[in-house]
Amino acid sequence: MKKDPFLYIAAFIMDTTFSLVGLSVPLLALHLGASYKDLGSLGAIGAFTYTLSCLITGRLSDQIGYRYSLTVSSFVVGILFLFYTTVTKISEIFILFPATFVFLSGFFPPLQAWLGQNTNPKFLMRTLGFFNCSWSLGVLIGSALGGHLYEIHHNFVFFYAQV
C-alpha cells in the first residue's frame, strides 16, 4: 500500500475513535459526579499534556521511526481506552485522560512528519488537503456516533473504540 492512502486511513481511524472517546470521557466524568470546573480542568490538562509531550515524542519518533511510533502509540492508546471501562472515580479519569494524550502525541506528530517526508513539493498541498479531509471526517463520524453509543451504555463506546 502506498504511504499516503495508509496515512489518510490511519488519521481517519484514530480521529474517529478519539472523537468517540473524547466525547464520552466528559460524559463519564459527569456520570461520576464531576463538576463543570472538573470538566474544564480535564480538557486543559489533556491539551497541556499533549502539547508538552509533542516536544518529546516528535524527536523520539525521528529516532525510532515513524511506523514504530504509530504502532506503539496506537496499541497503548487502545489499552488506555479499555481502562476507561474500569473507572469508578473522577480521580482515575484525571490519570487516564492525560496519559491518553501523552500517547496520542506519539501518533499525530509522527504521522504528519511521515506524510511530508519525501513528498514532492508540487503535490504537498494536495496531500495535505486529503489528509485534512480524512481526519476531519473521522472527527465528524466519531462525534456523531459517540453520543448514540454512550446512550446504549457508558462503557460501550470504549469497547467500540477497540474495533
N, C-alpha and C positions, 0 to 999 in steps of 0.2 A: 504494500500500500504506500502511496506517495505520502510524503511528510505533511503537506498542507491539509489534505482532507482528514487525515488522522487527528491532527491538532484541532481542527474545527469540531470534529466529533467529540474529542476529549473535553474541550471547553464547554460544549453543549451539555454533555452528561454531567460534568462537575457543577456547572451553574444550575442545572435543573435540580440535582439532588441537594445542593447547598441552599437553593431558594426554598425547597420543601422544608428543610431543617431550619433555615434562618427564620422562617415564618413561625414554625412550630415551637422553637425554643422559648420565645417570649410568651406564647400561649401556655406552654407547660409551666413556666415561671408564675404566671397569673394563677394557674390551677393550684399551684403550691402556696399561694398567698403572697406573691411578690407585689410590691408597691410600684407605682409609676416611676418613682425615683430609682427603684431597683432596676427596672427595665432600661431606663436611660443610662444608668451606670454600666449595665451589662453590655449595651451597644457600644458605649465609649471604650470600655476595657477591651472588647473584641477588636475594635478598629485600631486602638493604640498598640495592642499586642501584634496585630497583623503588620502594622507599619514598621515597628521595630524589628520584627522577625524577618521582614523582607530584606533588610540590610544585611542580615547574616545568610539567609538561605539563597539569596541571589548569587553571592560569591561562592557559597558551598556547591551549588548546582553547577557552576562553571568548572569546579574541580572534579566533582564526582560524575558529571554527565547529566544532561537534561532528562534523558529517558529514565535513568535510575532515580533521579529526584522525583519525577512524576509518579513513578511506580510506588516508591516507598510512601510518598505523601498520600496518594490515593488509598493505599492499604491502611495506613494509620487513621486517616480521616474516617474511613468506613468502620473501623473498630470503635472509634470515638462516637460515631453515630449510634452504635449499638449500646454504648454505655448510657446514653440518654434514657433508655428504656428502664434503667435501674434507679434513676434519680428519685429520691424521696424528700430532699430538702433543697431549698434555694441555694444554699452554700455550695452544694455539689454542682449546680449549674455554673456558678461563678468560678469553678475549677475547670469544668469541661469546655465551656464556651471559649475562653482564651486559648486553651490547648488546641481546640479545633482550628482556631485562626493561625496558630503557630504552624501547624502542618499544612494549612491552605497556602501559607506563604511559600511552602516548598513546592507548590503546584503552579500557581498562576505566573509568577515572575519567570521561572524556567520555561514554561510553556510559551510565553511571549518572546523570550530571548531565542528559543529554538525556532520559533516561527520566522523571525527576522534573519536568522543565520543562513548565509548563502542564498538569500532571496535576491533575485535580480532587482535592482532598484527601480527598473522600469515597471515591474509588476507588484512592487511593495504596497502601493495604495490599494490595488485590487485585493491583494492578500489580506491586508488589514481590514478592509471592508467586509470580506467574507467572515473573517474571524469575529469582528464586532457583531455581525448579524447572528452568528452561531451562538455566542454566549448570551446575547440579548434574548434570543428565542428560548434559551434554557431558563433564564430568569422569568420570562413570561409564563412558560409552561409550568415551571416549578411553583411559582407563586399562585397560579390559578389552581393547581392540584392540591397545594398544601392545606388550604382551609378545608377542602372537601375530605381529604384523607384524615386530617386531625379530628374532624367531626365524627368519623367512624369510630376511632379510638385514638387517644393521645399517643400511644406507642406505635400505632400502625405506620405513621409517617417515617419513623426512624428505621423500622424494618424494611419498608418500601424503598428507602434510600439505598439499601444494600443491593437491590436488583439491578 
